[in-house]
Amino acid sequence: MTLRLLQGGFDRRAWMFLAVLFTAALVVSVLSLTTQPGHPLHVPTYVVSLVGKYLCYALLALSVDLVWGFCGVLSLGHAAFFSLGGYAMGMYLMRQIGTRGVYGDPVLPDFMVFLNYKELPWFWYGFDQFWFAALMVVAVPGVLAFVFGWFAFRSRVTGVYLSIITQALTFALMLAFFRNDMGFGGNNGLTDFKDILGFDVQAGSTRAGLLMASAVALAFGFMICKALVNSKFGKVLIAVRDAESRTRFLGYRPENYKLLVWTLSACMAGVAGALYVPQVGIINPSEFTPANSIEVVIWVAVGGRGTLVGAAVGAVLVNLGKTVFTGVLPEFWLFALGGLFIAVTLFLPKGIVGTWDDLMARRRAARDAGDGELRGTAPQEAD
């Protein structure tokens, strides 16, 4: 039944997106592992990690598009869920260091030894096991989102007020994680990772494996979102987005629909954060910065709100531009990002993919109108 749901909700563009995604990830991974440095087709390890990071960002953008593009909930706090998933993975990676740390303590991470911790805090228990860390990657952001959404949606907080509250949530978490006594590394965060699942995290093969894992996670998240928005449930979501009062009048409970997609979106963001951390090698409180959440909204707007594919495309394109632009004129990147958002708002309000869809729809309509005129004039020519 699940397979039929996926097949029924997929169009040619969705299959093309998945094909391009896996082809690009596979080509980058294979070229990185099978060619030597200096070869014209060689892909350096840092490029592999960079592409993997882009795919994590694409999954994060997809999670935002699910709640904003199809449910009308503009979140300015998804960096919180992304960072919590990253911290859960970072805690697992720190526990794997063991005696290879600077201080050689087999249990306490280096920052805890430096801060004179006498024993491991209770909330670090279990993170020496990958299955437990993987569970926390999904559970911690999911539970926080569920509790937050339960109160916010049932109180019928909507619009800009909800956006401000989500921004306040991530800002509060940022301030909390900056504190050394929180037990998460304070300002420096978690870093100096050694291995993951027994594999050297710096090895080229591990980097390629993380890239493919990011591609699989993005594809799986895309499939879930696509199936959800094309189902009857998704039609109600769109109704909630466009006319929440009317939807409630018809007997639906909009808060329940919002709560479900909000929680699912947070879990997806947590997975993106967990895959992001071993590829960049660090997680610290700066990831909670509200500006990061606003940047994700820009990715979605550039690619096309409410298109899914557009969210992923926008995340990759904007971050690719960021990589290039910050290398040339790093001090002007924020101005360029702000200008990009203004330009998209004024000239491409539906984003790249949304504008393309409108263009194709107009071309089809013009073609159908032309075919109709030809069919209507054919009998007159015969007379």
Residue, then its C-alpha position, 0 to 999 in steps of 0.5 A: m500500500t505504501l509503495r502504491l502511495l509513493q508511485g501514485g504521488f510521483d510525477r516525472r519531475a520527482w523521479m528526475f530529481l531523485a535520478v539527478l540526486f543519486t547520479a551526482a552523489l554517486v559520481v562525486s563519490v566514485l571519482s573521489l575514491t578511484t582517481q588520484p590527486g592530479h588527475p583531471l577528474h579527481v574530486p578532492t575530499y573537501v569537495v565531497s564533504l562540501v557536497g554532502k553539506y549541501l545535501c544536508y542543507a537541502l533536507l533542512a530546506l525541505s523540512v521548512d518547505l513542508v510546514w511553510g509551503f503546504c501548511g502556511v506555518l512560517s518557521l524562523g526557528h528550524a535551526a533549533f531542531f537542526s542543531l539538536g540533531g547535530y548535538a545528539m550525533g556530536m555526543y555520540l562522536m565524542r564518546q567514541i574518542g575514548t583515550r585518544g583525547v588530549y587528557g586520555d580520559p576513557v569516559l569524560p570528553d576533553f572539555m569536561v576534564f578541562l572544566n573539572y567534571k567529576e563524572l559524566p552527566w546523566f544525559w550523556y548516558g547511552f550515547d556510546q551506542f550508535w542506535f541510542a544516538a540515532l534515536m535521540v537524533v529524531a526523538v529530541p527535536g521531535v519531542l520539543a516540536f511536539v510540546f511547542g506545537w501543542f501549546a502554540f497551535r491549540s492557542r491558535v497562535t498564527g502568522v507573524y506571532l508564531s514566527i517570532i515565537t519560533q525565533a525566540l525558541t532558537f535564540a533561547l537555546m543558543l544562549a543556554f548552549f553557550r553556558n559551560d555548565m550546560g554540559f555541551g562544550g559551551n562556546n567551543g561546542l563539540t569537535d575533534f571527532k575521530d571515528i563513526l561506527g568504527f570508521d575514521v571520520q577523516a578517511g576519504s571512503t568515510r566521507a564518500g559514505l557520509l555523502m551517500a548517506s546524506a543523499v539517501a536521507l534527502a531522497f527518503g525525506f523527499m519521498i515522505c513529503k511528496a507522498l504526504v502532500n499528494s494524499k488526502f491529508g495533504k489536501v487538508l494541509i493546503a486548505v488550512r494554509d489557504a483558509e484555516s477558518r473555513t477548514r475549521f468550519l467544515g469540521y476539521r481540526p487544523e491544529n492537529y494537522k499542523l502539529l503532525v507536519w510540524t513534528l515531522s518537519a522537526c524530525m527531518a531537520g534533526v536528521a539533517g543536523a546529524l548528518y551535517v556534523p561528522q562532515v563538517g567536524i564540529i557543532n557549536p551554539s552558533e548553529f542555533t543563531p536565528a539568522n541561520s533559520i532566516e537563511v533557510v527561509i531564503w533558500v526555500a523562497v529562492g527555489g520555490r515555496g510549496t514545490l519541494v524540489g524547489a526547496a532542495v534546489g534553492a538550498v544547493l544554489v544559494n549555498l554554492g553561491k555562498t561558497v563562491f562569493t565568500g571566497v571572492l568578497p567575504e565581507f559582502w556576502l550578507f549584502a548579496l544574500g539580502g539583495l537576492f531575497i529582495a530580488v526574488t520577492l520582487f521579480l520571482p515571487k514563486g521562486i525558480v521552480g514555481t516561476w518555471d511551472d507557471l511558464m510551462a503552464r502558460r505555454r501548455a494553455a497557449r498550445d491547447a488554445g491553438d489546437g482548439e482553434l485549429r479544430g474549430t476552423a477545420p470544418q469551415e475550410a472543408d465547406 
